[in-house]
Structure formats: structure tokens, C-alpha cells
């Protein structure tokens, strides 16, 4: 079981000359960032279907042992709102995701803030999610062959388990029924720290924990103080060791997670003022994770 700390996305103009060295070509930014962290979220996949060459390039640019989490298309979560999504899922899985091979991390399904809990719809969607690369490839073969012509990648190099995490942004999801559905399907609820704007649910519902840190006091913009990071380090330690924090914010306080070690993935999304890479590096240091080739030095110790 491992703990991975990284960033959400990597292509931000304001990071150039601050996190990225002056003069670093844009095409080399992922290669640089993937030597500072051992995982990164792919955000471009949220805005539209990408193509196999994108995933192939990202695989090639990142070092061995690196993991890329993939943010699923908003067409599925925000436009279709999880209804009648079999063909859309097939198109997504055919678009090149399989080219990540062993670097494939969890898939992130982010729901919009106006999406209220609907047990039947959530259950139906979770049933569709592939549990491994072979299931994903089988679903991908049911793509829209006309629309996807010339932009598919269906080959599987080896059977690999796939993980899914769902991020919710409506208070109606704070219910034991939602937790029961996630645990039944082995899907993680995203622990989202969003300056109080969206619910933070910390129930353990899978064999891993997925954490997104959007900003401690100001969404996307504020940094994390040493005290705030220390608190998250404590929580990550509990999840990793197989327990949960004593003050966990639970939707279902009656369920005890199985006592077993878990992988933890944490991503900083407070990118607006270039806090994310430095906060991620500081949290890595607090957790005493092994140093990597590039180690950003903390610029904002007060979180300002």
C-alpha cells in the first residue's frame, strides 16, 4: 500500500518561472512535474474526448512507477448527468485511456453542484463501471464506430484492476444510503476540502482513499498552512494504516471500515496562485515520503 501526493493538472501559465524553471518549453512541463511528484490528475479529459496520441505521449513523458489519475468527461457527469451513458462510456474508454497501461490511476467522476442524490441513478451508473482493463476494453468495443473512427485504442497489454472515485457537491449525498452503494460497488467517495463550499465526506468505501484539496480558506486560490497540512497528514496516516480519523466527518457513522492498509491518493487543486505544487511538496515532506528528482521549496508557509 502506498501514499501518493500530487497535483491536479500541470499546464498553468502562472506556474511558469515560479514552479517551472524559466525557459522550460511547455511540452516539457509534464516531464518536469512528474519528477517532482509521483502522481498527477489529467484534467483535459474532463473537457472533451482526447485521442490516443495524448495518452501515449503522457505515458512516454513520465517516469517508471508514475501514476496518472484520469478525470472523466463532463459530458457523462454534467450533460448526460449519468443517464443513458453506455455509449458515452464506451467512447471514453476507446479514446486512448488504455494506453496508460500500468500508469493508469483511479478514474475521477466529478458531479456538478446541482446534482442531487438519486439512489437508483447512482446505483445504475456504478454498475456500468469497468473493474479492470479487460472490462473497459470490452465496453470500448461498443463505441460509436462512426464518431470514433480513426481515434480509438482498444488493445490491452495486460489485465489490470481499475479504480473509481466519485466527487459529489450537493449536501443530499450525506446519507448512509450513498455510502452503502459505494461500498457495495467498491467505489471511493472523494474526500474534498473545498473551503466549506461543498460537503466533505470521509467515509471509507473502497480499498483506497482519494483526496482533493481545493483550497483551505479560498476555493482554488488559498494555500495550506503548516497546521492545516499537518492535519491532513494525520488523516492520511490513519487511512493508510487501515483505520480512520477519530474526528472523521461521516455520512454513515454506523459503519466501521475494514481494518486493512489502504493506498491514498491526494491531489492539490489550489492552482490559481501557484500554491498547489509547493503545498504538495510540503505534505510529502511531512509524510516523510522519499524525495524525488525535483523537490519544490515551500514559498507560502502561512498559506496566504
N, C-alpha and C positions, 0 to 999 in steps of 0.2 A: 504494500500500500504506500502511496506517495502523496506528497503535498506539492501542488504546482501553483505558483503565483505569477500572474502575467497582466496583460493589458488588453483592453477592448479596442481592436483596430490598431493601425500603426501609421496610417498616412494622414498626417495633420500638418498643415502649413506652419502653424505656430510652434511646432516642435523643432523645426529646422534651425540649427545654430544654438539650440538650447539642450535638447536631449540628443539630437543627431548632430554630428560634427559639421561645422561649416564646410560647404562644398561637397558634401556627400550626395551623389546622384540619387534621385528619387527611386530609381529602380533598385538601389541597394539598401533601402531603408528596412525592408523585412529581414534581409540577411543580418543587418546590424542589430535590430531589435531582438531577433531570435538567438543572439549570443548574449543578450542581457537578461532574458527570461526563458523559461522552458515551456511556456505555452502562451498563445495569443488567440483571441477571438477573431474570426473572419466576419467583418461587418458587411462587406459588399454584397454577400449572398442574400442579405435581408431585402435589398432594394430591387433586385431583379435576378433572373436566372443568369448565371455565369456560364462559361464554356470550359470544356476540359483543359485547354491550354493554361487557363488561370490556375487551376488546381495543380497541374503538372509543374508549373513554374514555382509555385509556393512550396511544393514538396522539394524541389531541387534546391531552393534558396535556403532552406532551413537545415540545421544540423541533425545528425542521428539522435534519436531519443526525444526529439521535439514533438509537441502535440498542438494541433490546430483545432480549436472548437469552431463549430460552424453555426452561424445564426441563420435559421430557416427563413424562407421568403415571407415577406409580409402579405403577399398575395394569398397565402394559405391562412395566415392568422388574422389579418386585418381586413382583407377584401372578402374572401370566402368565409371568414370567421368560423373555420373548422367544419363547414358544411360542404358535403359533396366534393371532397378534396382528393379522391383516389387518383384521378388523372393528374392533378397538380402535384401530388406527392411523387408520382411516377416520373413526371418531367424533371422535378428537382433532383431525384436520385439518379436520373440518367444524365444530368448536366455536367458530371465530372467529379462529383464528391468521392466516388470510389477510387479516384486516382490518388487520394491522400494515403491510401494503404495503411501502414502501421502508425502513421502520424495522425490518423483520424481520432479526434477527441469527441466529447459529447456534442450532441446537436441541441441547440438552444431554440426553444419555441416561446417567443415573447408575445403575450396577448396585449391588446390595447386597453387603455384605462376604462373605456366604456363597455368592456366585455364583462357581463355578469355571469356568475356561476350557473351552469346548466349541467346537471349531473349526467343526463342522457347524452348530451352532445360531447362532453369531455370524455366519457367512457367510450363512446363510439370512435372518437379520434384516437385515443390511446391504443385501442385495439388494432388500428391500422399501422402503427409504427413498427418498422422492422427491428428485430432484436439482434441481428447480425448482418454482416456484409452480404451474405448469400440471399437472405430475405430481401434486402434492399435491392440487389440486382434483379431478383425475380419481379419485384414490383416495378423497377425501372423499365423492364421489357414491355410493360403495359402503357408506355408513354404515348403521347400524341405523335405518331411517326411523321406526320406531315410537318407540324410545327417544329419538331426537334430534329428534322433531317439535317445531317452534317454537323450536329453539335452534341453528340452523345458519346458516352464512355460506359460500357456495360461490363467489362471484364473484371473479375475478382481474382486477385493474386493468391489469396488465402482466406479461409473462414476466420472472421474476426468479430468479436462481440461489439455491438453498438450500444451507446448510452444516450438517454434523452433527459432533458431538463426543461421544465416549463416555468416561465416567469409570469406571474399574474399581477394585475394592477388595480383590482377592484376589491373592496372590502368584503364582498359577498363570498369570496373564496376562503374566508376564515371560518371554516366549518369542518367538523370531523368527517363529513361525507366526502369532501375533496381529498382529504388525507387518505382515507380508506381506498379511494380509486387509485391514487398514485402508488400506494404500497402494493396493491393488487397487481399493478402493471409494472412495478419496478422502475418507475419514473421519478426523478428527483424534483422537488419543488425548489425553485431558485430562492436562495436567501438574498433578498435585495435590500441594500442600505441606500435609501433614496431621500435623505433629509426629511423623513416623515411624510413625503408626498404620496407614497404608495405603501401598502401593507408589507411588513417584514414577517415572513412565516419561516420558522426554524425547525419545523418537524422533520425528522429524518425519515425519508420514504423510499430510499434506494440504497444500493451498496456503495454510493459515493455522495458527496455533498458539493453543490455548485453555488458559488457565492459571487455576487456582482456588487461592487462598491461604486455607487454613482456620485458620491459626494456626501460628506458628513453633515454639513450645515446648509450648503447651497448646491442644488442639483447640478451636476456636471462641472461645477466651477470651483467648489471649495476643496482644499486639501484635507488631509487627516493629520491631526496632532499625534505626538508620540503616545499620549494617553489613549486616544481612540484606536490607534493601531495595536497597542498592547492589548486592548480589549478584544479585538478581532483575533489576535494571535492566540489568546486564551481559548476562544471559542473554536478556532481551527484545531488546536491541540486536542480538545475534548472530542470533536468529531473524528479526528484522525485515529485516536486511541480506541474508539468504539463506543463512547458514551455521548452525552450531550451536555451543554452548559446547564448549570443549575438554575439559571435565570432565563432559559430559553423561552422565546415567545412562540407559543404553540397554539395551533388551531384545534388540536385534539390532545388535551392533557392526560387522557386516559391510556395512551399507547406508549409503551416503552420500546425504544429501538433495540434490535438485536445487538448484543454486546460483541461486536467484532470490529477490527480495524477497517477504516474506510479511506479511499482516495478522496482528496479535497482539491477542487479547482477554484481559484479565486481570481477575479478579473477586475481591474480598476478601470472605471469608465468616466472618471472626473478629468476629462481631457482638455477642457476649454482653456485652462490657464497652465497647462503643461504640468499638472500635479501628478497625473497617473503614473508615468514611469518612475518617478522618484519615490512616490508612496509605495509602489510595488516593490522597489528595491529595498526600502526601509523595512517593509513587512517581511521580506525574505530574510533580511539580516536578523530580525527579532526571532524568527523561527529557526535560526541557525541552519538554513539551507546552504548547500555547497555553493561557493562563489562560481560565477560563470565568467566568460571571457570579457564581457563589458559589464561593469558594475556602476550604474549611475550614482553619483553622490547626491545626498538629500539636499534640496535647495530651500525647502519651506518647512522647517522643523515645527513651526507653530500652527501649520495648517491654514495660514492666511492666504 
